[in-house]
């Protein structure tokens, strides 16, 4: 027997098994970290699905939309929540409820923004810098915002059209790329945007290496290396991206690059210190922002085997798993207190992990 919701089908092993009336037990929620709107798989035992209209999934007191269900597995969408953090998930059928299973739901810090790449934490005060990038050529009154550690959102600057990547050097100096004019801007202590390097194509992701050399991803296919006085050289060539290049340096001092293409099976590329390019991991859908934790695991905003969110890849690139469920995610950054900031195309979230990046 098949119970169908949307595009996903789950096959019931036995109609008779559904009629037993056993109390349902949740055995696992995958992944156990999620954002509102993300899809999670709930593994269970004894769920009575004879009448799907009498089945429900609850996140505390809020009912979740069910995409697909069977007596042993449910695919549900995390509802919008006023509260965050540890959350009880409960299954219900014919008035019988399971014991709660605890998952962690991220909290929303801000909305009505337009990030297109990773946010960045200011090393001076731990605040989070994010963009409202806008459509190409659009001049918005404020394009960069600061989110304090207490969650307060403040306007920061509107000097840069289409700001894209944000990065800080070892001295705490902030730099921002503009995909409109191919310029990297240095932000002064007075919040003025001063051109630092020009003629960098469609400049998107940026990252500093251990020597404070700046690397810039031009989505037409070039990674530029920029020295301390703003002089650029073409450093590596990759396949053009349909949206952006996203950059992060790994613990091995190699540069890791995500750049979604027209393919549905994209790769994370590794560029060593000599500029040699190789494939680190293949099998992601539309990979975008990426960041490393202090154990060398790589986290990428991407789709994995049809599921969307933040994907965690082992240091050797041998395996990957869905780590945080979420939709329309474009970037992430590890915070100074072990939290993970995640940005979608219009909002900013925080997930408490206790993991350092």
C-alpha positions in Angstrom: 0.0 0.0 0.0 1.4 3.4 -1.0 0.5 6.7 0.8 1.4 9.6 -1.5 1.9 13.2 -0.6 3.4 15.4 -3.4 6.3 13.9 -5.2 7.7 11.4 -2.6 6.3 7.9 -2.2 6.8 5.6 0.8 5.7 1.9 0.5 3.9 0.3 3.5 5.3 -3.2 4.2 2.0 -4.6 5.3 -1.6 -3.3 5.5 -2.2 -5.6 8.4 0.7 -4.0 10.3 -1.1 -0.6 10.1 -4.1 -2.1 11.9 -2.4 -3.2 15.0 -3.0 0.1 16.8 0.5 0.0 18.4 1.7 3.2 20.1 4.1 4.9 17.7 7.7 5.4 18.7 10.2 7.9 17.1 13.6 6.2 16.6 15.4 9.0 14.7 15.0 12.4 13.1 17.4 13.1 10.2 19.0 15.5 10.4 18.5 16.4 14.1 19.2 20.1 13.2 16.9 22.1 11.1 15.7 25.5 10.1 12.0 26.5 9.5 11.0 25.3 6.1 13.5 22.5 6.1 12.5 18.9 5.4 13.3 16.2 8.0 12.9 12.5 7.9 11.3 10.9 11.0 11.9 7.2 11.4 9.4 5.5 13.7 7.8 2.2 14.6 4.1 1.4 14.7 2.7 4.5 13.1 -1.0 3.9 12.1 -1.4 5.4 8.6 -4.6 3.7 7.6 -6.3 7.1 7.5 -3.7 9.8 6.6 -6.1 12.5 7.6 -5.8 11.4 11.2 -2.0 11.6 11.2 -0.1 14.6 12.4 3.5 15.7 13.2 3.9 18.3 15.9 6.9 20.5 16.7 5.9 21.5 20.2 2.4 23.0 19.6 2.8 23.7 15.9 1.7 21.2 13.3 4.1 20.4 10.5 3.2 19.8 6.9 3.6 16.1 5.9 5.1 15.5 2.5 5.1 11.7 2.7 4.4 9.0 5.3 4.4 5.3 6.0 4.2 3.3 9.3 8.0 3.5 9.6 9.0 6.8 8.0 7.6 10.4 7.6 8.9 13.3 5.6 7.8 16.6 7.2 8.5 20.3 6.8 9.6 22.2 9.9 7.0 24.9 10.7 7.8 28.5 11.4 8.3 28.9 15.1 8.4 31.8 17.6 10.8 29.8 19.8 14.0 28.0 18.9 16.6 25.6 20.2 15.7 22.2 21.6 12.2 21.3 20.3 10.0 18.3 21.0 8.7 16.4 18.0 5.6 14.2 18.5 3.7 12.0 16.1 -0.1 11.6 16.4 -2.5 9.1 14.9 -6.1 8.5 15.9 -5.6 10.6 19.0 -2.6 8.5 20.2 0.7 10.4 20.6 4.3 9.2 20.7 6.8 10.2 23.3 8.6 13.4 22.3 11.9 13.3 20.4 14.2 16.3 20.8 15.6 18.1 17.7 17.2 21.5 17.5 15.5 24.3 15.4 17.6 27.3 14.5 16.3 30.8 15.4 15.8 33.6 12.9 18.0 36.6 13.5 16.8 38.8 10.6 14.6 38.8 7.5 14.0 40.9 4.4 17.7 40.7 3.5 19.3 39.4 0.3 22.6 37.6 1.0 24.2 35.9 -2.0 27.3 34.4 -0.3 28.7 33.7 3.2 28.2 36.2 6.0 31.3 37.0 8.2 31.8 37.5 11.9 33.7 40.6 12.9 36.7 39.4 15.0 36.6 42.6 17.1 33.2 42.3 18.6 31.7 39.0 17.4 28.9 40.7 15.4 27.7 39.2 12.2 28.0 41.1 8.9 25.5 40.3 6.2 24.4 41.9 2.9 21.3 43.0 1.2 22.7 42.6 -2.3 19.7 43.4 -4.5 19.3 42.7 -8.2 22.1 43.5 -10.5 22.7 47.3 -10.7 20.1 48.1 -8.1 21.1 50.8 -5.6 19.6 50.2 -2.2 19.9 52.7 0.6 21.5 50.1 2.9 23.4 47.1 1.5 25.4 45.9 4.6 23.9 45.2 8.0 25.5 44.3 11.4 23.8 41.8 13.7 25.1 42.1 17.3 25.6 39.1 19.5 22.3 40.1 21.3 20.5 39.8 18.0 20.0 43.5 17.4 20.1 44.4 13.7 21.7 47.7 12.7 22.3 49.4 9.4 26.0 49.6 8.5 26.7 50.9 5.0 25.1 51.6 1.7 28.1 52.6 -0.3 28.6 49.4 -2.3 26.2 48.3 -5.1 25.5 44.5 -5.1 27.9 43.6 -2.3 28.6 39.9 -2.4 31.5 38.3 -0.5 32.7 39.5 2.9 36.0 38.6 4.6 38.3 39.9 7.3 42.1 39.8 7.2 44.2 38.9 10.2 44.2 42.5 11.5 40.4 42.6 11.5 40.2 44.8 8.4 36.9 44.2 6.5 36.8 43.7 2.7 33.7 43.3 0.5 33.4 42.3 -3.1 30.9 43.8 -5.6 29.7 41.6 -8.4 28.5 44.6 -10.3 31.8 46.4 -10.9 34.4 43.7 -10.2 35.9 45.7 -7.3 37.1 44.7 -3.8 36.4 47.4 -1.3 38.2 48.0 2.0 35.9 49.3 4.8 37.4 52.0 6.9 36.8 52.6 10.6 34.4 55.4 9.5 32.4 52.8 7.4 33.6 54.3 4.2 34.1 51.9 1.2 37.5 52.5 -0.4 38.4 50.6 -3.7 41.2 48.2 -3.0 41.4 46.1 -6.1 39.7 46.5 -9.5 39.0 44.7 -12.8 38.2 41.3 -11.2 35.4 40.3 -13.5 32.2 39.3 -11.7 33.8 39.3 -8.3 31.9 37.1 -5.8 33.4 35.0 -3.1 36.6 36.2 -1.3 39.0 34.6 1.3 42.3 35.3 2.9 45.1 32.8 3.2 47.5 32.5 6.1 49.8 35.1 4.6 46.9 37.6 4.2 46.9 37.3 0.4 43.3 37.8 -0.8 41.7 35.4 -3.3 38.7 36.4 -5.4 36.3 34.2 -7.3 35.3 35.6 -10.7 32.3 33.5 -11.7 33.3 33.6 -15.3 36.0 31.1 -14.4 39.1 32.7 -12.8 40.4 32.8 -9.2 42.5 35.9 -8.7 45.2 36.4 -6.1 45.5 39.9 -4.8 48.6 41.2 -2.8 48.7 43.7 0.0 48.6 46.7 -2.3 45.7 45.6 -4.5 47.7 44.1 -7.4 45.9 41.1 -8.9 47.1 38.1 -10.9 45.1 35.3 -12.4 45.9 32.3 -10.2 43.7 29.4 -11.2 41.1 28.6 -13.9 37.9 26.7 -13.3 34.6 26.0 -15.0 32.3 29.1 -15.1 29.5 29.3 -12.6 25.9 30.2 -13.2 25.8 32.3 -10.0 29.0 32.7 -8.0 32.2 31.3 -6.7 32.3 30.6 -3.0 35.7 30.3 -1.3 37.2 29.0 2.0 40.7 27.9 3.0 41.0 24.5 4.6 43.3 23.4 7.4 45.7 22.1 4.8 46.1 25.6 3.4 44.4 24.7 0.2 41.6 26.8 -1.3 38.2 25.1 -1.6 35.8 26.4 -4.2 32.1 25.9 -4.7 30.5 27.2 -7.9 27.1 25.9 -9.1 26.9 25.1 -12.8 24.1 23.9 -15.1 24.9 20.3 -14.0 22.9 18.6 -11.3 25.9 16.8 -9.9 28.4 19.5 -9.0 31.8 19.3 -7.3 33.7 21.0 -4.5 37.1 21.9 -6.1 40.4 21.9 -4.2 43.2 24.3 -5.3 46.6 23.7 -3.7 49.2 26.3 -2.9 50.7 26.0 -6.4 47.3 26.6 -8.1 46.8 23.0 -9.1 43.1 22.1 -9.3 41.5 18.8 -8.3 38.1 17.5 -7.3 37.6 17.2 -3.5 34.0 15.9 -3.5 31.5 15.3 -6.3 27.8 14.8 -5.9 26.2 18.0 -4.7 23.3 20.0 -6.1 23.9 23.7 -6.5 26.7 24.1 -3.9 27.2 27.6 -2.6 28.7 29.0 0.6 31.2 26.8 2.5 33.1 26.8 5.8 35.4 24.5 7.9 35.2 23.5 11.5 38.3 23.1 13.6 38.4 19.4 13.0 38.6 19.9 9.2 35.1 18.9 8.3 33.7 21.0 5.4 30.2 22.4 5.6 28.4 23.5 2.3 25.1 25.0 1.6 23.9 22.6 -1.1 21.5 19.7 -1.9 22.6 16.1 -1.3 20.6 13.2 -2.8 17.6 15.4 -3.3 17.6 17.0 0.1 18.5 20.6 0.8 20.4 22.3 3.6 23.9 22.3 5.0 25.9 19.3 4.0 28.8 18.1 6.2 31.8 16.5 4.3 34.5 14.5 6.1 38.1 15.9 6.0 39.2 13.2 3.4 36.2 14.0 1.1 35.1 10.3 1.3 31.6 10.8 2.6 28.9 13.4 3.2 25.7 13.7 5.2 22.9 16.2 5.6 23.7 18.2 8.7 21.1 21.0 8.9 17.8 20.9 7.0 16.9 24.1 5.3 15.7 25.7 2.0 17.2 28.3 -0.3 20.4 28.5 1.7 23.4 30.4 0.2 26.0 30.7 3.0 27.2 30.1 6.5 29.9 31.1 9.0 31.0 29.7 12.4 30.7 32.1 15.3 33.0 32.9 18.2 30.7 31.1 20.7 30.3 27.8 18.8 27.1 28.8 16.9 26.6 28.5 13.2 25.2 31.5 11.3 23.3 30.4 8.2 21.8 32.7 5.5 19.1 32.0 3.0 18.2 34.2 0.1 16.2 36.5 2.4 16.9 35.7 6.0 19.6 35.0 8.6 19.5 32.1 11.2 21.6 30.9 14.1 22.0 27.3 15.2 23.6 26.5 18.5 26.2 23.8 17.9 29.1 24.2 20.3 31.4 23.6 17.3 34.3 25.9 16.5 35.2 26.9 13.0 
